[in-house]
Amino acid sequence: MPHDSNTGTSASRASPPADFRPDTALMANAIRALTMDAVQQANSGHPGAPMGMAEMAVALWGRHLRHHPKNPHWANRDRFVLSNGHGSMLIYALLHLTGYDLPMDELRRFRQLHSRTPGHPEVGITPGVETTTGPLGQGIANAVGMALAEKLLAAEFNRPGHTIVDHHTYAFLGDGCLMEGVSHEACALAGAWKLDKLIALYDDNGISIDGKVAPWFADNTALRFTAYGWNVIGPIDGHDVEAVDQAIARAKKDNGGKPTLIICKTAIGQGSPNRAGTAKAHGEPLGAEEIRLTREAIGWPHEPFVVPAAAYDGWNADACGAEAEAMWNERFKAYAAAHPEAAAEFARRMAGDLPRDFASIAEQIVGDVHDKAETVASRKASQIALEHFTARLPELLGGSADLTGSNLTQTKATPSLRIGTDGAVQRSPLGEGEAARESIGRHINYGVREFGMAAIMNGVALHGGYIPYGGTFLTFSDYSRNALRMAALMRQRVIHVFTHDSIGLGEDGPTHQSVEHAASLRLIPNLDVWRPCDTTETAVAWTMALLQRQRPTALLLSRQNLPYAPKNQADLITRGAYVLAEPAEVGLKKKAQAVIIATGSEVQLALHAQAELARQKIAVRVVSMPSTTVFDRQDVAYKAEVLPAGLPRVAIEAGVTDFWWKYGCAAVIGLDTYGESAPAGELFRHFHFTTDNLVATVRRVLGR
């Protein structure tokens, strides 16, 4: 009999009898009905894709996907990514029907404020959603990152007779995902890495918002993926559950050690008599009359949001999910008995916890660089910090977009990732004597693929087990930006190493010289941005980035050497801004008359100007503000302590000036034009980043 499930969880459903045979047509039509009802009620959404992919979902979720609705975070579950995230009602229907904590009331509240069924899937909002998708192409790139994490964790933790990491990553994607360039970047790497547990099902319906895609999407997708080194199956009939089931089974067992693309020919809006196969099914409700006709056409006599018990029985994943997890738990128990240290390490890393002694590790690193007081570029300071951190944190997984020697992201503890011709992760010798060991590659050559790198790192972080970081030039953060924004939206610990942060990179000229980028990145909510001035600030920035479990970090680092800035203590750096030097420290025993705020390479100019002004009997406080985003989160009292009311403020940074006015500055020295091609020192003088100009600006502000 029909069942209007208000709770919608498997706790309210009895398991089907042992001899139960699911009705695949009923299961698929349950997806179609819930999709068109939810989109109609919201008067907003995309019904066509879920209706067209319903049989694909039956084959995958009903016969292959290993998951447990009662424990969405089970470590060895298969991962599923809906890359064409506009079809979100597909995954919401699946999660509800299979028994996740997503009651029918939430489907009724599709796209409504504070519902667990937002317009596009969002990780952390809906149980069972693995990643936030919607910006097309990034979902499949995330899936590549997840599959990479699985492959590396398996190589690192599995032992003879003990396989604890062994799962697939599945993705549904559409024409739009394949048109986006990031899909090329990520899928090419998936082929190079031989990610044979990655299986993507392409919803080849030939329709986008503008209509039939043939005039603007003429790619031979099969040959394209063959060229990447993928195994390609199809085209097959995407509405034939048996055909899709067999293709997935083949992809799992006979893939030639390659990732697999299954091309599924479908009709968008399948089941709708008048809109199937047309753009009208894509991004708007079907309408009451068309829904009535669709119900008749698919033989669905039930009221809106009513699902028959037989459909729930067909979809119920509780029993098989519990059994799969229980079997894995037994395997892990045996693994822990045989390899207790490895088991504890695996559990720690999958939980996202840092080592217990992390605080002492960080303190040692910061103290060491503080004592050495070296004059080096902050990109080198980053590598110095990384040498220590990567040696002690095996979860750090680095990389660079073809700029390793410039970004300085590789360390002695992070050999290059290499995959053998047999698909195995190769190992490299590390250490000497008793400390000698072998390690998998922990530094990835992403090639010239900044966007792909950023989106793959998001997938790695989402999977768990690794903390990814990757490098490129700051000006190329524009390529990475949307994936970086997605990391911030998803609250993922991903670290971006952006070097060559200003006109200080010199002769490469304005195409490579960042001007607006620091200010622009600071506008992204939940992204921490650091622009350190020396080795100590850089080490602290790395420490803070690693501690931030729910936000990404961008480190903005110099190409040119930066002198060490003497400081009495380093702990206040963690607050984003601090008093670096008072007038007394340059021999002037009087209260400050003004404050100079500086970041990165301009901190030295501030200190030089402070000394010159002291000689002129003008007392100035220097505030180093390596992270405006962190400082902005401090309490009012601390902000007032660092930037006292009544003291004129002058900011200096080699970037656009607009950002700094929010701190109540009386003047800002910056750069509101593009740079030039010339040696760095000459450029700083040309654009008036000089001690004399800063001194003159402070005097002018004070009316002197």
Solvent accessible surface area in square Angstrom, and as a share of the most:
residue,aa,sasa,rsa
1,M,191,0.85
2,P,70,0.44
3,H,61,0.27
4,D,64,0.33
5,S,1,0.01
6,N,85,0.44
7,T,79,0.46
8,G,0,0.00
9,T,25,0.14
10,S,7,0.05
11,A,90,0.70
12,S,62,0.40
13,R,28,0.10
14,A,85,0.66
15,S,73,0.47
16,P,39,0.24
17,P,88,0.56
18,A,119,0.92
19,D,118,0.61
20,F,59,0.25
21,R,210,0.77
22,P,71,0.45
23,D,75,0.39
24,T,37,0.22
25,A,61,0.48
26,L,38,0.19
27,M,5,0.02
28,A,0,0.00
29,N,20,0.10
30,A,0,0.00
31,I,0,0.00
32,R,7,0.03
33,A,2,0.02
34,L,1,0.01
35,T,0,0.00
36,M,1,0.01
37,D,7,0.03
38,A,0,0.00
39,V,1,0.00
40,Q,60,0.27
41,Q,104,0.46
42,A,19,0.15
43,N,116,0.60
44,S,38,0.25
45,G,4,0.04
46,H,32,0.14
47,P,0,0.00
48,G,0,0.00
49,A,4,0.03
50,P,0,0.00
51,M,0,0.00
52,G,1,0.01
53,M,0,0.00
54,A,0,0.00
55,E,21,0.09
56,M,0,0.00
57,A,0,0.00
58,V,1,0.01
59,A,0,0.00
60,L,0,0.00
61,W,15,0.05
62,G,40,0.39
63,R,101,0.37
64,H,25,0.11
65,L,17,0.08
66,R,82,0.30
67,H,10,0.04
68,H,22,0.10
69,P,5,0.03
70,K,108,0.46
71,N,50,0.26
72,P,29,0.18
73,H,148,0.66
74,W,7,0.02
75,A,20,0.16
76,N,2,0.01
77,R,23,0.08
78,D,6,0.03
79,R,1,0.00
80,F,8,0.04
81,V,1,0.01
82,L,5,0.02
83,S,0,0.00
84,N,3,0.02
85,G,0,0.00
86,H,28,0.13
87,G,0,0.00
88,S,0,0.00
89,M,2,0.01
90,L,0,0.00
91,I,3,0.02
92,Y,0,0.00
93,A,0,0.00
94,L,0,0.00
95,L,0,0.00
96,H,0,0.00
97,L,0,0.00
98,T,0,0.00
99,G,2,0.02
100,Y,9,0.03
101,D,77,0.40
102,L,0,0.00
103,P,21,0.13
104,M,0,0.00
105,D,63,0.33
106,E,20,0.09
107,L,0,0.00
108,R,62,0.22
109,R,89,0.32
110,F,2,0.01
111,R,68,0.25
112,Q,85,0.38
113,L,142,0.71
114,H,158,0.70
115,S,9,0.06
116,R,67,0.24
117,T,0,0.00
118,P,21,0.13
119,G,17,0.17
120,H,66,0.29
121,P,2,0.01
122,E,52,0.23
123,V,37,0.21
124,G,75,0.72
125,I,74,0.38
126,T,3,0.02
127,P,34,0.22
128,G,18,0.17
129,V,10,0.06
130,E,23,0.10
131,T,4,0.02
132,T,9,0.05
133,T,4,0.02
134,G,17,0.16
135,P,49,0.31
136,L,52,0.26
137,G,0,0.00
138,Q,7,0.03
139,G,0,0.00
140,I,1,0.00
141,A,0,0.00
142,N,3,0.01
143,A,0,0.00
144,V,0,0.00
145,G,0,0.00
146,M,1,0.00
147,A,4,0.03
148,L,0,0.00
149,A,0,0.00
150,E,6,0.03
151,K,28,0.12
152,L,0,0.00
153,L,1,0.01
154,A,21,0.16
155,A,22,0.17
156,E,38,0.17
157,F,7,0.03
158,N,39,0.20
159,R,77,0.28
160,P,130,0.82
161,G,82,0.79
162,H,41,0.18
163,T,61,0.36
164,I,1,0.01
165,V,3,0.02
166,D,50,0.26
167,H,3,0.01
168,H,27,0.12
169,T,1,0.01
170,Y,0,0.00
171,A,0,0.00
172,F,0,0.00
173,L,0,0.00
174,G,8,0.08
175,D,7,0.04
176,G,20,0.20
177,C,0,0.00
178,L,4,0.02
179,M,74,0.33
180,E,77,0.35
181,G,48,0.46
182,V,2,0.01
183,S,0,0.00
184,H,90,0.40
185,E,35,0.16
186,A,0,0.00
187,C,0,0.00
188,A,16,0.12
189,L,7,0.04
190,A,0,0.00
191,G,7,0.06
192,A,62,0.48
193,W,17,0.06
194,K,59,0.25
195,L,3,0.02
196,D,46,0.24
197,K,54,0.23
198,L,0,0.00
199,I,0,0.00
200,A,0,0.00
201,L,0,0.00
202,Y,7,0.03
203,D,2,0.01
204,D,22,0.11
205,N,26,0.13
206,G,24,0.23
207,I,13,0.07
208,S,25,0.16
209,I,129,0.66
210,D,123,0.63
211,G,14,0.13
212,K,142,0.60
213,V,8,0.05
214,A,73,0.56
215,P,109,0.68
216,W,118,0.41
217,F,23,0.10
218,A,93,0.72
219,D,76,0.39
220,N,87,0.45
221,T,13,0.07
222,A,30,0.23
223,L,116,0.57
224,R,42,0.15
225,F,1,0.00
226,T,77,0.45
227,A,88,0.68
228,Y,30,0.12
229,G,26,0.25
230,W,5,0.02
231,N,25,0.13
232,V,32,0.18
233,I,7,0.04
234,G,35,0.34
235,P,85,0.54
236,I,34,0.18
237,D,76,0.40
238,G,0,0.00
239,H,44,0.20
240,D,58,0.30
241,V,13,0.08
242,E,86,0.38
243,A,26,0.20
244,V,0,0.00
245,D,26,0.13
246,Q,119,0.53
247,A,5,0.04
248,I,0,0.00
249,A,34,0.27
250,R,123,0.45
251,A,0,0.00
252,K,65,0.28
253,K,177,0.75
254,D,98,0.51
255,N,18,0.09
256,G,67,0.64
257,G,30,0.29
258,K,83,0.35
259,P,0,0.00
260,T,0,0.00
261,L,0,0.00
262,I,0,0.00
263,I,7,0.04
264,C,0,0.00
265,K,103,0.44
266,T,16,0.09
267,A,30,0.23
268,I,2,0.01
269,G,0,0.00
270,Q,59,0.26
271,G,20,0.19
272,S,2,0.02
273,P,74,0.46
274,N,101,0.52
275,R,48,0.18
276,A,36,0.28
277,G,27,0.26
278,T,52,0.30
279,A,34,0.26
280,K,105,0.45
281,A,0,0.00
282,H,20,0.09
283,G,39,0.37
284,E,63,0.28
285,P,25,0.15
286,L,4,0.02
287,G,26,0.25
288,A,76,0.59
289,E,99,0.44
290,E,14,0.06
291,I,14,0.07
292,R,117,0.43
293,L,47,0.23
294,T,0,0.00
295,R,31,0.11
296,E,113,0.51
297,A,66,0.51
298,I,31,0.16
299,G,57,0.55
300,W,4,0.01
301,P,110,0.69
302,H,33,0.15
303,E,121,0.54
304,P,71,0.45
305,F,9,0.04
306,V,25,0.15
307,V,1,0.00
308,P,13,0.08
309,A,38,0.30
310,A,47,0.36
311,A,0,0.00
312,Y,4,0.02
313,D,37,0.19
314,G,13,0.12
315,W,6,0.02
316,N,24,0.13
317,A,5,0.04
318,D,23,0.12
319,A,63,0.49
320,C,81,0.48
321,G,1,0.01
322,A,44,0.34
323,E,107,0.48
324,A,22,0.17
325,E,22,0.10
326,A,52,0.40
327,M,110,0.49
328,W,20,0.07
329,N,70,0.36
330,E,113,0.51
331,R,88,0.32
332,F,40,0.17
333,K,141,0.60
334,A,50,0.39
335,Y,0,0.00
336,A,32,0.25
337,A,87,0.68
338,A,53,0.41
339,H,58,0.26
340,P,85,0.53
341,E,150,0.67
342,A,17,0.13
343,A,5,0.04
344,A,64,0.50
345,E,46,0.20
346,F,8,0.03
347,A,54,0.42
348,R,40,0.15
349,R,8,0.03
350,M,42,0.19
351,A,54,0.42
352,G,21,0.20
353,D,59,0.30
354,L,30,0.15
355,P,21,0.13
356,R,250,0.91
357,D,63,0.33
358,F,10,0.04
359,A,79,0.61
360,S,63,0.41
361,I,4,0.02
362,A,7,0.05
363,E,129,0.58
364,Q,111,0.49
365,I,3,0.01
366,V,21,0.12
367,G,30,0.29
368,D,42,0.22
369,V,3,0.02
370,H,54,0.24
371,D,116,0.60
372,K,123,0.52
373,A,46,0.36
374,E,66,0.30
375,T,74,0.43
376,V,25,0.14
377,A,5,0.04
378,S,1,0.00
379,R,46,0.17
380,K,81,0.34
381,A,2,0.02
382,S,0,0.00
383,Q,27,0.12
384,I,33,0.17
385,A,1,0.00
386,L,0,0.00
387,E,52,0.23
388,H,63,0.28
389,F,0,0.00
390,T,1,0.00
391,A,59,0.46
392,R,110,0.40
393,L,0,0.00
394,P,43,0.27
395,E,5,0.02
396,L,0,0.00
397,L,3,0.02
398,G,0,0.00
399,G,0,0.00
400,S,0,0.00
401,A,2,0.02
402,D,91,0.47
403,L,39,0.19
404,T,31,0.18
405,G,65,0.63
406,S,29,0.19
407,N,0,0.00
408,L,33,0.16
409,T,0,0.00
410,Q,47,0.21
411,T,11,0.06
412,K,174,0.74
413,A,9,0.07
414,T,0,0.00
415,P,19,0.12
416,S,32,0.21
417,L,8,0.04
418,R,119,0.43
419,I,30,0.15
420,G,7,0.06
421,T,139,0.81
422,D,118,0.61
423,G,12,0.12
424,A,52,0.40
425,V,18,0.10
426,Q,92,0.41
427,R,114,0.41
428,S,33,0.21
429,P,114,0.71
430,L,20,0.10
431,G,52,0.50
432,E,151,0.68
433,G,67,0.64
434,E,188,0.84
435,A,67,0.52
436,A,57,0.44
437,R,125,0.46
438,E,111,0.50
439,S,15,0.10
440,I,5,0.02
441,G,1,0.01
442,R,15,0.05
443,H,0,0.00
444,I,1,0.01
445,N,64,0.33
446,Y,4,0.01
447,G,21,0.20
448,V,111,0.64
449,R,62,0.23
450,E,13,0.06
451,F,44,0.18
452,G,0,0.00
453,M,1,0.00
454,A,0,0.00
455,A,0,0.00
456,I,0,0.00
457,M,1,0.00
458,N,1,0.00
459,G,0,0.00
460,V,0,0.00
461,A,16,0.13
462,L,25,0.13
463,H,6,0.03
464,G,15,0.14
465,G,4,0.04
466,Y,10,0.04
467,I,8,0.04
468,P,1,0.01
469,Y,0,0.00
470,G,0,0.00
471,G,0,0.00
472,T,0,0.00
473,F,15,0.06
474,L,1,0.00
475,T,16,0.09
476,F,42,0.17
477,S,2,0.01
478,D,83,0.43
479,Y,132,0.50
480,S,0,0.00
481,R,74,0.27
482,N,59,0.30
483,A,1,0.00
484,L,0,0.00
485,R,128,0.47
486,M,6,0.03
487,A,0,0.00
488,A,4,0.03
489,L,92,0.46
490,M,10,0.04
491,R,127,0.46
492,Q,29,0.13
493,R,24,0.09
494,V,0,0.00
495,I,1,0.00
496,H,0,0.00
497,V,0,0.00
498,F,1,0.00
499,T,0,0.00
500,H,9,0.04
501,D,9,0.05
502,S,0,0.00
503,I,0,0.00
504,G,2,0.02
505,L,2,0.01
506,G,0,0.00
507,E,95,0.43
508,D,84,0.44
509,G,1,0.01
510,P,58,0.36
511,T,100,0.58
512,H,49,0.22
513,Q,4,0.02
514,S,3,0.02
515,V,10,0.06
516,E,69,0.31
517,H,8,0.04
518,A,12,0.10
519,A,14,0.11
520,S,29,0.19
521,L,1,0.01
522,R,18,0.07
523,L,131,0.65
524,I,12,0.06
525,P,109,0.69
526,N,33,0.17
527,L,3,0.02
528,D,1,0.01
529,V,1,0.01
530,W,1,0.00
531,R,4,0.02
532,P,2,0.01
533,C,4,0.02
534,D,1,0.01
535,T,4,0.02
536,T,0,0.00
537,E,0,0.00
538,T,0,0.00
539,A,1,0.00
540,V,6,0.03
541,A,0,0.00
542,W,0,0.00
543,T,15,0.09
544,M,27,0.12
545,A,1,0.00
546,L,0,0.00
547,L,87,0.43
548,Q,32,0.14
549,R,120,0.44
550,Q,111,0.50
551,R,45,0.17
552,P,0,0.00
553,T,1,0.00
554,A,0,0.00
555,L,0,0.00
556,L,1,0.00
557,L,0,0.00
558,S,1,0.01
559,R,100,0.36
560,Q,38,0.17
561,N,99,0.51
562,L,7,0.04
563,P,57,0.36
564,Y,26,0.10
565,A,0,0.00
566,P,101,0.63
567,K,19,0.08
568,N,137,0.70
569,Q,96,0.43
570,A,19,0.15
571,D,87,0.45
572,L,54,0.27
573,I,0,0.00
574,T,49,0.29
575,R,70,0.26
576,G,0,0.00
577,A,0,0.00
578,Y,5,0.02
579,V,44,0.25
580,L,7,0.04
581,A,7,0.06
582,E,54,0.24
583,P,5,0.03
584,A,61,0.48
585,E,98,0.44
586,V,53,0.31
587,G,64,0.62
588,L,17,0.09
589,K,190,0.81
590,K,92,0.39
591,K,183,0.78
592,A,20,0.15
593,Q,49,0.22
594,A,0,0.00
595,V,0,0.00
596,I,0,0.00
597,I,0,0.00
598,A,0,0.00
599,T,0,0.00
600,G,2,0.02
601,S,15,0.10
602,E,0,0.00
603,V,1,0.00
604,Q,27,0.12
605,L,29,0.14
606,A,0,0.00
607,L,28,0.14
608,H,96,0.43
609,A,0,0.00
610,Q,2,0.01
611,A,26,0.20
612,E,48,0.21
613,L,0,0.00
614,A,9,0.07
615,R,163,0.59
616,Q,61,0.27
617,K,133,0.56
618,I,0,0.00
619,A,0,0.00
620,V,1,0.01
621,R,34,0.12
622,V,0,0.00
623,V,0,0.00
624,S,0,0.00
625,M,0,0.00
626,P,0,0.00
627,S,0,0.00
628,T,1,0.01
629,T,20,0.11
630,V,3,0.02
631,F,3,0.01
632,D,53,0.28
633,R,109,0.40
634,Q,35,0.16
635,D,75,0.39
636,V,124,0.71
637,A,76,0.59
638,Y,10,0.04
639,K,63,0.27
640,A,52,0.41
641,E,113,0.50
642,V,2,0.01
643,L,10,0.05
644,P,33,0.21
645,A,96,0.74
646,G,79,0.76
647,L,40,0.20
648,P,41,0.26
649,R,44,0.16
650,V,0,0.00
651,A,0,0.00
652,I,1,0.00
653,E,6,0.03
654,A,5,0.04
655,G,5,0.05
656,V,33,0.19
657,T,18,0.10
658,D,113,0.59
659,F,26,0.11
660,W,2,0.01
661,W,119,0.42
662,K,119,0.51
663,Y,19,0.07
664,G,55,0.53
665,C,13,0.08
666,A,58,0.45
667,A,16,0.12
668,V,23,0.13
669,I,15,0.07
670,G,20,0.19
671,L,6,0.03
672,D,97,0.50
673,T,75,0.44
674,Y,150,0.57
675,G,6,0.06
676,E,88,0.39
677,S,74,0.48
678,A,18,0.14
679,P,68,0.43
680,A,24,0.19
681,G,39,0.37
682,E,88,0.40
683,L,3,0.01
684,F,30,0.12
685,R,153,0.56
686,H,111,0.49
687,F,26,0.11
688,H,117,0.52
689,F,5,0.02
690,T,35,0.20
691,T,33,0.19
692,D,111,0.58
693,N,44,0.22
694,L,0,0.00
695,V,9,0.05
696,A,46,0.36
697,T,4,0.02
698,V,0,0.00
699,R,75,0.27
700,R,159,0.58
701,V,42,0.24
702,L,43,0.22
703,G,69,0.66
704,R,130,0.48
